[in-house]
Structure formats: C-alpha cells, structure tokens
Amino acid sequence: MSSALTATFQGSDLNLEVHSARLDAATARELREELAMIWQPDVGAVTVDLSRVEFIDSSGMGSLLSIHRRLPEKHAPVRLVNVRPAVQSVLELVRLHRVFDLT
C-alpha cells in the first residue's frame, strides 16, 4: 500500500503533502490513519499541500476538518496551499474557506 501523504516537521510546524488525485472516501480514511500515527501533541501550525488533489468529496473535507479539530482552540488556521480551482470551488461552496486559510 502506498502512503496517502508525506509529513515533515519544521520545529513544531507540520507540513503535509497529499499524494492522491482524489480526496474521497477511498483515500480519506487512509489519510486520517496516517495522520494519527504521525501526530504529535505539540504540533503548532499545519500546512497541507493539495497540489495533486483534483477532486474532493465530503469524506475528503472531513479528513481536512479532522486536522483542524486536532489543534487547540485559538490556534492558527490550517493552511491549504496549492489548491486547484475545482477543489477550491467545492471548499468555498460549503464555506470551508472560513475555517481554513486557502493560499
């Protein structure tokens, strides 16, 4: 089984790169499982590179929200970077651009 993501730490900041073109029910579970294995209690900022993601569904959005929920309150928002237009449109449609920092 290939990895759904690559995780690197820079101090307490966690950088994630999603490897799948589809962030859907098939990959979201794997992503959450991998995230649970690498998560550390002192994680500061989180940046998720979505440059390879061409499609996202509710399961994929749930996996991104699970990252957000792991962070303490009053924490910097999770940054989603290199978001493709189709994925950004879906995130904006469900108002997740108010939860995440889309850059």
Backbone bond lengths (Angstrom), bond angles and torsions (degrees), N, CA, C in turn:
res aa  C-N    CA-C-N  psi(-1)  N-CA   C-N-CA  omega(-1)  CA-C   N-CA-C  phi
1 M - - - 1.454 - - 1.525 108.47 -
2 S 1.308 116.29 132.58 1.458 119.84 178.20 1.515 109.34 -84.59
3 S 1.303 114.40 158.79 1.457 120.90 -178.33 1.523 110.23 -77.41
4 A 1.334 115.99 140.74 1.462 121.39 178.99 1.516 111.83 -78.38
5 L 1.341 116.01 -20.74 1.455 118.54 -177.39 1.513 111.30 -155.42
6 T 1.323 114.07 163.63 1.459 122.48 171.67 1.516 106.69 -114.74
7 A 1.316 115.49 134.35 1.461 120.73 -179.80 1.520 108.99 -121.78
8 T 1.325 115.63 133.70 1.458 121.15 174.30 1.520 108.04 -134.55
9 F 1.318 114.75 144.96 1.460 120.48 177.25 1.519 109.28 -108.38
10 Q 1.326 115.47 138.73 1.455 123.00 169.78 1.515 104.52 -123.58
11 G 1.321 115.58 95.80 1.460 119.49 -171.05 1.513 108.14 67.32
12 S 1.327 116.68 -125.00 1.462 119.88 177.99 1.532 111.96 -95.69
13 D 1.330 117.46 -0.72 1.463 120.76 179.84 1.522 110.07 -84.16
14 L 1.322 115.29 133.31 1.458 122.12 -178.62 1.518 109.15 -106.58
15 N 1.338 115.86 126.20 1.458 122.49 176.33 1.522 108.14 -112.08
16 L 1.332 115.84 125.15 1.454 121.91 -179.39 1.517 109.66 -117.56
17 E 1.315 116.11 140.16 1.465 121.51 174.07 1.516 107.57 -124.42
18 V 1.338 116.02 118.07 1.465 121.42 179.66 1.520 108.08 -81.54
19 H 1.343 116.74 132.04 1.459 121.20 -174.94 1.522 114.94 -94.65
20 S 1.289 117.99 -12.92 1.462 121.66 -174.45 1.525 111.70 -91.72
21 A 1.330 115.93 148.42 1.461 120.78 175.17 1.526 110.74 -78.21
22 R 1.331 116.04 -19.36 1.464 121.38 -179.64 1.520 109.39 -122.49
23 L 1.301 116.26 124.45 1.453 121.33 174.65 1.527 105.60 -106.45
24 D 1.339 114.13 84.53 1.460 121.21 -174.66 1.524 109.51 -131.50
25 A 1.323 116.85 -167.69 1.465 121.42 -176.23 1.529 111.70 -56.76
26 A 1.316 117.23 -35.28 1.462 120.83 -177.86 1.524 112.41 -68.48
27 T 1.314 118.04 -34.56 1.465 120.56 -176.61 1.527 113.53 -103.65
28 A 1.321 117.53 -22.43 1.466 120.36 -176.15 1.525 111.52 -63.34
29 R 1.303 117.36 -40.05 1.476 120.29 179.62 1.524 110.80 -63.05
30 E 1.318 115.81 -45.23 1.463 120.56 178.83 1.528 110.86 -62.02
31 L 1.328 115.94 -40.82 1.459 119.96 178.95 1.529 110.56 -62.42
32 R 1.333 117.55 -45.41 1.469 120.57 179.43 1.526 111.25 -63.04
33 E 1.334 117.00 -39.62 1.473 120.29 179.19 1.524 111.31 -64.63
34 E 1.319 116.90 -43.64 1.463 120.55 179.20 1.522 110.69 -66.19
35 L 1.313 116.22 -39.18 1.457 120.71 178.49 1.529 110.46 -62.16
36 A 1.326 117.58 -41.46 1.463 121.41 179.34 1.528 111.01 -61.58
37 M 1.334 117.15 -34.26 1.470 120.59 -179.05 1.526 112.39 -72.71
38 I 1.329 117.43 -32.47 1.472 119.40 -174.12 1.527 113.32 -99.44
39 W 1.341 117.12 -12.20 1.462 120.52 -174.77 1.518 110.97 -63.25
40 Q 1.319 116.27 138.53 1.460 122.63 176.10 1.524 108.64 -121.30
41 P 1.339 117.43 144.48 1.465 119.84 -175.24 1.526 114.99 -61.62
42 D 1.321 117.47 -23.02 1.468 119.81 -177.41 1.526 113.52 -97.66
43 V 1.334 117.32 21.61 1.463 119.97 179.85 1.519 109.11 -60.47
44 G 1.330 115.05 131.47 1.466 121.22 177.03 1.512 109.19 -93.23
45 A 1.303 116.72 -111.20 1.458 121.79 179.20 1.524 110.68 -76.72
46 V 1.336 115.57 150.91 1.463 121.33 177.28 1.521 108.47 -126.19
47 T 1.332 115.55 130.24 1.458 122.02 175.52 1.525 107.54 -121.70
48 V 1.334 116.22 130.60 1.460 121.71 -179.65 1.521 108.27 -117.32
49 D 1.324 116.48 119.81 1.466 122.81 177.85 1.525 108.07 -88.35
50 L 1.328 115.77 114.63 1.464 121.84 -179.12 1.526 111.87 -106.78
51 S 1.325 117.95 23.93 1.465 121.00 -174.47 1.525 113.47 -60.22
52 R 1.327 118.09 -27.48 1.472 120.84 -179.69 1.527 112.76 -90.48
53 V 1.315 117.31 -12.39 1.469 121.04 -174.91 1.526 110.42 -81.45
54 E 1.337 115.39 118.59 1.458 121.89 179.50 1.521 112.68 -103.63
55 F 1.344 116.08 -17.37 1.466 121.59 -176.26 1.512 109.32 -143.71
56 I 1.333 117.16 139.91 1.460 121.84 176.20 1.525 108.28 -139.00
57 D 1.335 115.94 137.89 1.457 120.12 174.96 1.526 109.15 -120.16
58 S 1.319 117.48 -170.68 1.468 120.70 -175.39 1.522 111.68 -63.04
59 S 1.317 118.58 -33.55 1.467 120.58 177.17 1.518 110.66 -66.28
60 G 1.319 116.63 -40.62 1.461 120.86 176.97 1.508 112.08 -64.12
61 M 1.339 116.00 -41.37 1.460 119.63 177.15 1.524 110.10 -64.87
62 G 1.336 116.55 -36.19 1.461 120.56 177.10 1.510 112.15 -63.27
63 S 1.332 117.23 -37.45 1.465 119.85 178.80 1.529 110.77 -67.77
64 L 1.327 117.34 -36.17 1.468 119.98 175.89 1.518 110.63 -68.26
65 L 1.320 116.89 -39.84 1.468 120.28 177.59 1.522 111.71 -65.59
66 S 1.334 117.23 -29.85 1.470 119.45 178.16 1.530 110.72 -64.95
67 I 1.326 117.05 -31.62 1.466 120.65 175.30 1.523 108.90 -66.39
68 H 1.311 115.97 -47.27 1.466 121.75 179.68 1.537 111.17 -57.58
69 R 1.333 116.40 -42.75 1.467 120.85 -177.29 1.526 112.79 -70.02
70 R 1.311 118.13 -22.55 1.464 121.13 179.64 1.537 111.95 -73.03
71 L 1.318 116.58 -23.13 1.459 120.49 -176.72 1.523 110.41 -81.40
72 P 1.329 116.95 148.44 1.466 120.01 177.48 1.528 111.07 -64.05
73 E 1.345 115.23 158.41 1.464 119.78 175.68 1.523 109.84 -60.37
74 K 1.315 115.43 159.36 1.472 122.39 179.66 1.523 111.83 57.93
75 H 1.296 115.04 33.92 1.454 121.51 -179.51 1.518 108.47 -103.73
76 A 1.307 117.01 155.96 1.463 120.92 176.21 1.533 108.89 -57.96
77 P 1.329 117.12 144.14 1.467 118.72 -180.00 1.526 111.04 -66.11
78 V 1.309 114.55 155.29 1.461 120.38 173.71 1.528 106.89 -68.08
79 R 1.327 116.05 131.44 1.475 121.32 179.00 1.518 109.04 -93.39
80 L 1.324 116.63 127.12 1.455 122.38 173.02 1.516 106.47 -106.25
81 V 1.327 116.89 118.13 1.463 120.78 -175.68 1.521 110.91 -115.05
82 N 1.317 115.32 156.64 1.462 123.06 179.02 1.525 111.52 56.47
83 V 1.325 115.36 43.76 1.458 121.51 -178.27 1.524 108.87 -81.35
84 R 1.324 116.23 125.73 1.467 120.65 178.92 1.531 109.87 -70.76
85 P 1.328 117.25 152.55 1.468 120.55 -176.15 1.536 114.15 -55.57
86 A 1.319 118.41 -41.53 1.468 120.25 -179.06 1.523 111.04 -64.10
87 V 1.319 117.09 -40.56 1.462 121.47 178.83 1.526 109.91 -69.85
88 Q 1.311 117.20 -41.80 1.462 120.71 178.70 1.523 110.78 -61.31
89 S 1.316 117.67 -40.02 1.467 121.04 178.76 1.519 111.46 -59.85
90 V 1.329 116.92 -42.55 1.467 120.84 179.05 1.523 110.04 -65.73
91 L 1.326 117.42 -44.87 1.468 120.77 179.54 1.522 111.31 -61.43
92 E 1.318 117.29 -39.66 1.456 121.07 178.73 1.521 111.30 -70.81
93 L 1.324 117.62 -36.00 1.453 121.96 179.79 1.530 111.45 -59.44
94 V 1.327 116.38 -38.50 1.471 120.46 -179.84 1.531 111.50 -97.64
95 R 1.319 116.41 13.44 1.468 124.25 173.64 1.531 114.12 67.39
96 L 1.322 117.85 21.62 1.467 119.14 178.61 1.521 112.00 -75.47
97 H 1.321 118.50 -10.19 1.458 120.08 174.11 1.527 110.21 -67.97
98 R 1.338 116.93 -11.83 1.467 121.16 175.33 1.529 111.44 -86.67
99 V 1.323 115.86 -16.77 1.463 121.51 -179.94 1.522 110.67 -96.98
100 F 1.321 115.69 -42.33 1.461 122.17 -177.10 1.523 110.76 -104.46
101 D 1.323 114.89 153.94 1.456 121.84 172.25 1.525 106.57 -90.24
102 L 1.321 117.11 106.70 1.475 121.76 -179.78 1.516 109.31 -92.01
103 T 1.333 116.44 115.46 1.466 119.58 178.24 1.502 110.50 -129.35
